[in-house]
Every structure is written in structure tokens, then in C-alpha cells.
């Protein structure tokens, strides 16, 4: 979401984090494996 221009507080709310520092701790994770997982989840949730 962040790479697509979403705001960190929006990500925080979606994930249910009470502290923005928790959300910020996850923002560095952008491995190919996670990107592939996110793409697959998106396809499962929003099939074309």
C-alpha cells in the first residue's frame, strides 16, 4: 500500500496497530516473496 502511495496512518488503521511505531517497523519488508504473496492474496480477494 505504501509503495502505491498510501499513507502510513492508513496502513496502521488497516492492520489495527495502536502505535504508529509498530507499523513503521514493518515498512522495510518488501522482499520478492512478500510481494508475490501480496499479489496472490489480492487475486484471491479481488478476482478479475
C-alpha positions as CSV (number, residue, x, y, z in Angstrom):
1,X,0.0,0.0,0.0
2,X,2.8,2.4,0.8
3,X,4.6,1.7,-2.5
4,X,1.3,2.6,-4.2
5,X,1.3,6.0,-2.4
6,X,-0.9,5.1,0.6
7,X,-0.3,6.9,3.8
8,X,1.3,5.2,6.8
9,X,-1.6,6.1,9.1
10,X,-4.0,4.3,6.7
11,X,-1.8,1.2,6.8
12,X,-1.8,1.5,10.6
13,X,-5.5,1.6,10.8
14,X,-5.9,-1.3,8.3
15,X,-3.6,-3.5,10.4
16,X,-5.1,-2.5,13.7
17,X,-1.9,-1.2,15.2
18,X,-2.4,1.0,18.2
19,X,1.0,2.6,17.8
20,X,2.4,4.0,14.5
21,X,5.9,2.8,15.5
22,X,4.7,-0.8,15.2
23,X,3.5,-0.1,11.7
24,X,6.7,1.7,10.8
25,X,8.7,-1.4,11.9
26,X,7.1,-3.4,9.1
27,X,7.6,-0.9,6.3
28,X,11.1,-2.1,5.5
29,X,9.8,-5.5,4.5
30,X,9.4,-5.7,0.7
31,X,11.0,-8.9,-0.4
32,X,10.1,-10.6,-3.6
33,X,8.5,-13.4,-1.5
34,X,6.2,-10.9,0.3
35,X,5.4,-9.1,-2.9
36,X,4.4,-12.4,-4.5
37,X,2.2,-13.3,-1.5
38,X,0.5,-9.9,-1.6
39,X,-0.2,-10.3,-5.3
40,X,-1.7,-13.7,-4.8
41,X,-3.8,-12.6,-1.9
42,X,-5.1,-9.7,-4.0
43,X,-6.0,-12.0,-6.8
44,X,-7.8,-14.3,-4.3
45,X,-9.7,-11.4,-2.7
46,X,-10.4,-9.5,-5.9
47,X,-10.6,-11.9,-8.9
48,X,-11.0,-10.3,-12.3
